[in-house]
Amino acid sequence: MLIVVSSLLMLIFILSRRRIVGFIAWLLTGFAFLQNVPYFLTINDYFNATVFTLAFLLFTLIGYTTLKGNLDVMIETTRFSLLAIVFYFPFKMCVPLKVALIKTVADQTIALGKLLGFKFERLSWNEITLNGRGVKIILPCTGIESMALFIGACFGVKADLSRKLKAFLLSVPVIYTLNLFRNVFVLASYGYGWFGENSFYIAHNVIAKFLALFSLIVITILVFRELPELENLIVNLKEEIGRVVLCSLRRGSRS
C-alpha cells in the first residue's frame, strides 16, 4: 500500500514540481522497502536484507536531496523510478498477471533444465522437483524487479528512441535469460546436493546472488555506453546528494 501512495505522490511531484511532495514520496518508498527486511531475516536471506536496508537509506537521502538539491535532476530521477514502479507493481498486485508470469518462468525453467540434461519434474503449477527435492518459483524468481528497474532506466531518460530500444535489448531480455539459468543452477544444486546439506542456501543466497550482482554491473555498463544520458543523470544525482549532505553537515557543525 505504501508504494501505491508513494507512486501517486511521485506523479504529483513530477507535475507540480513541489519539493515537499517529492520528499514524502521518496520517504514512503524507502519505508516500503524497509518493511520487507524482517521477512528476509526470517528466511536467513541476509543479502536481500542488506540490499533493502541500503535501499531505504538511499531513498531517504534522495528524498532529503529533493528538498535541497537541483529540482530538474530530482524530477528526472523520479520520472524513471516511477516508470519502473508502474511496470513492476501490476505483477506484484494483480494475481492473474503474477500467476501467468510465474507459470511462464517455471515452464521455461523446466524446458531449459531438460535441455541441459537435468530431469526436472513439475510437482505443481509453480513447484519443480529434482531427485525428490522441490523448489517453488515465486515472483522474485522471475527477475521482474531487475527488469522493471532497467525498463524505467531505459525509457525514463531523455534520449533517442532508437538508443532506448538498444539499451532495452541489452538489458531486459538478457536479465530474463540469465535468470532462467539461475533457476536451473539453484534447482540442480539443491536436487543433487552439490554443496552438501546447505546446498539450497549456498546456491540461492550466496552464489546466485553474487553472480546476479556481477551480471547487473556488467549490464549497467553496457546500458551506460548506449545511454550516456542515464550515466550523466546518475552522476548528477550522486553529486547532488553529496553536495546537499555536505552542506547540511557544515551547517550542523556551525550551530
N, C-alpha and C positions, 0 to 999 in steps of 0.2 A: 504493500500500500504506500509506503514511504516513497518508493521510486516513481510511482504514478504521480504523486503530488509534486515531487521534485521535477519530473519531466514537464508538467504543466507550467511550473514556475520558470523553468529554463526557456520555454517558448515565450512566456510573457516577458522575460528579461531580454530576449533577442529582439522582440518587437518594440518594447518600451524603453530599453536601454537604462532601466532603473537599477542602480547598483545593489541596493538592498535586496531586491528580488533575486538577483543573481547570487548574492551571498547566501540567502536562505536556501535556494535551490541546490547549491553545491554542498552546503552543510547537511541537508537532508539526504543527499546522495551518499555522502560519507557514512552517515548513520545506517543507511540501507545496506551498505557493505559490512559495517561493523557488526550488525546483528546476526550475521552468518558465522562469525568467529566461534561462538560456543559450540555450534554443531560440528565444525571441523575439528575442534578439540576433542569432542566425544568420540570421534572415529579415528583419532590419532593422525589426522591429516595436518601436520604442523606446517607443511609447505603452504597450503592454501590459507591456513590461519594467519601465517605471517604476511602473505600477499594481501589478504583482505584488510588486515590491520594497517599495513602500509598504505593501502588504497584510501582508507579512512583519513589517515594523516595527510595524504596528498590532496584529497578533495577538500579537506578543511583549509589547507593552505591556499588552494585555488579560490575557495570562497572568500577568504580574507583578502587575497590579492584582487579579487573583483571589486572590493570596496575602495582600494587604494591605487590599483595599477592602471595600465593603459586599457581604456574601455574597448577599443577595437580588437585588441588581442584577446581579451576575455570573452567578447561576444563570438569571435570566430572559434575559439576553443569550445565554447558552449554549444555552438552550432553542430560541430562534428560529433560531440559527445551525445547530444540529443538524438542525432540520426542513428547512432549505434544503439541507443536505448530503445528507440522506436522500432528498430529491426528485431532486437532481441526479445522484448517482452511479450509480443504476441505468442511466441513459442513457449514462454515461461507461464503465461496466464491462461492461454486457450488450450484446453485439454485435447481436442481433436488434432490441433496443429502439433502439440507436443508429442502425442502418441504416434502421429504419422512420421515425424522426424526420427524419433527413437526407433520405430519399427524399420524404417528405411536403413538406418545405420546398422541395426542388428542384422538385417538381411545381407547387407553388403559386407559386414564383418565376417559372417559365416562363409559367404562366397569367396572372399579373399583368403580366409584361413584354409578352406578346402583347396584352393588353387595352389597354396604354398605347402600342401601336404598334411595339414592338421585335420583330424577327424572331429570337427566341431559338430555338435548336435543341438537342436533347438529344444529347450525344455518348456518354454512359454513364449509369448509374443516378444518379450524383451530379455529373456534369460537364455544364455548359451552355456553348454557344458562341454567339458573335455576331460576324459579319463575319470568321470564321475564327479567332477568338481564344477560347480556352476557360478557364473558371474552375470549379474543383471546390468543391462545397458540402461543408464539413466540420462537425463538431459545433459549434464556436464560431459558425458562420454561422447557427445555428438560434435564437440568443438564449437558449439554455437556462440559461446561468449567471445572467443578469439575472432571468429568470422565476423560477428557483429561489430567488434571494435575496428576491424580493418575496413569494413563497409563504410562505417562512419568516417574513418580517416580518409579513405579514397574519394568519397563523394561529398564530404562536408567542407572541403577546402576549395578555394577559388583557383581553378586550373582548367586547361582544355579538356573537353570530354574524352578525347582520344587517349590522352595520358592517364586520365582517371580510370578508363577501362583497362588499360595495360596494367596499371597498378593493382586493380581488382583481380585480374587474371594471375598476377604474380603472387597474390596473397590468398584469397579466399578458396579457390579450388585446390591450391597446394595444401592449405591447412586442413581442408576436408579429407584429402587423400592421406596425408600423414597421420591424421587422427585414426583412420581405419587401420593403418599399420600398427599404431599404438595399441589399439584394442586387441588386435591379433597377438601382439607381443605379450600383453598382460595376461590374456587368456591362456596362451601357450605356457608362459612361465608358471602360472598357478596350476594349470592342469597337469603339467609334468613335474612340478616341484623343482624347477631349475635352481632356486635359491634356498632350498630347504623348507623348514616349517613356515617361515615368514615370506614365502615366495610372492604372495599377492602384494603384501605391504612393500617389499623391496622393489618389485616390478612397477607397481602402480604409483606409490607415493614417493619413490626415490628416483629410480632410473627414468621412468617415463616423464616425470615432472621436469627433470633437468634437461632431458632431451627436447622436450617441448619448449622449454625456455630458450635453449640454444637455437632451435628452429625459428622461433618467433623473432629472435635478434637478427638472424640472417635475413628473414623475410622483410623485416623492418628496414634493413639497409637497402635491400633491392627496391622497396617501395619509395624510400627517400630519393634514390637515384632517378626514379621515374617522376616523382613529385617533389621537387626541391621546395615547393611552396609549403608542403607539410613539414618538412625538416625545419624550414625557417620559422614556422609557427611554433613548433616545439621548442626551438632555441629561444624565440622571443618570450614564450611562456616561462621558460626556466629563468631567463634574465629578469622578467617582471617579478616572479616570486622571490628571487634572491634580493632584488632591489627593495621590494616592499618589506621583507623580513629584516633586512639590514637597517633600513630607516627606522623601523619600529624598535629594534634593539638599541639604536643610538638614542632615540627619544627616551627610552626607558632608563638608560644609563645616566642621562642628564637630569632626570627628575629625582 
